[in-house]
Amino acid sequence: TYMASTSDPSRRKLQSAMSHKFRRGFSPGRRNHTFRHCKRAHSEKAFLTPSITPDFNENDAAAPRHFLERLRPINIESEKRRFFLRNFNYNPRFRYTDPLPPSVLEMYSQPSVLLLPIARKIMRRLIQDFKCYENFERKTGGRILRPREIHDLVTDYVQREGFEDREILLNLSNDLLSTASMSCSSTNGLLSIKMGEVHESWIEGLLRHELSTHYIRSRNNKQQPWARKVDRYKYDMLPMNPTEEGLASLHSVLLRPDPYLFRIALLYYAIVMASTLSFKELFAKLSEYVYDADRRWEYCLRAKRGLVDTSIPGCFMKDQVYLIGAIDILCNRHKIDFQALIRCGKVAWQDVDRLRHFACLEGTRVPMFMQNMRFYVSRLDAIMKTNGIRDSDFVRVKKDNNSDPKYVKYPSVQ
């Protein structure tokens, strides 16, 4: 189903469509109600766990989306025009319809710096190979797709992955802060894509990220005994966001000829810089890696969202979770059971071995590109090679994480 949403009436139609009873894409099977409480093995604690992004109602599909929508300023366009008219010598003042409480913003205000050397290495490798990000985009991304082309390619991907008819709804919009997002109702997935930003050669990676990772893990999660938030507490589960976003980020580039992690490295780096710089200073700082002013504005906006006065140093560090999760998975790629990680639903990779005994795996899905595990892990190795990352880098990160008192456990938003 194809729906374009650029106005409120269209959104109301979309919400109405989402309420219909469409067919499920799998047979839920029999839920395993057997429960035995078992503590998480502390030896399986990830080296990046202390600096993970906190989860915000992670089992409620509507909550994270509403949470992020509240971070979107209502005067983006007017402040952007003013910023550009003043030749980038202006710090925007953002307004919000429903601002987040200061306590929540404070919780997200302290960035991780643990992976800053790796982030710089990834960015410099791309600059070394392509001179600038714009060259990389032009040479590897292909042209920007038109709405009808996006619709046709999404339809083709949905059919190849074996989704049911009308199981996935497509919403094309101009209002998204990110290129794409995924949300689920009880029976369907809603894939929202920002028009004018999807490249011909990269759309498959976008669909592996949103549909084959977020959506399939969400569907598999619905038939697990920890599907409800209260049950996650019973099973003493780690926050799943680093694994969820890290895995999706890796899947975005998994099958590309040049699988650079530049975007998530730049998000991580921008947030670290934003914590000590104003908006205009951050904009100038990022020119080392991104020439295009519109694209730089977007990175600065994501790093500074939630703030009102951007002349003051400060950041919103949630977007660091992509690189944190991706590096954590790459570090442990030879001991993770990736198919079980998908089938168990919204779980952290560290919990898979412990929870698989309670999981209901009948009728769960695994994406097509994860059927051959030897090939899959070889592509993870290729990602490391392309980005100049070595296993020795992880040894240094583990050492820093264990010795630096700054990396105490980050608080979770419940």
Disulfide bonds with the S-S distance in Angstrom:
none
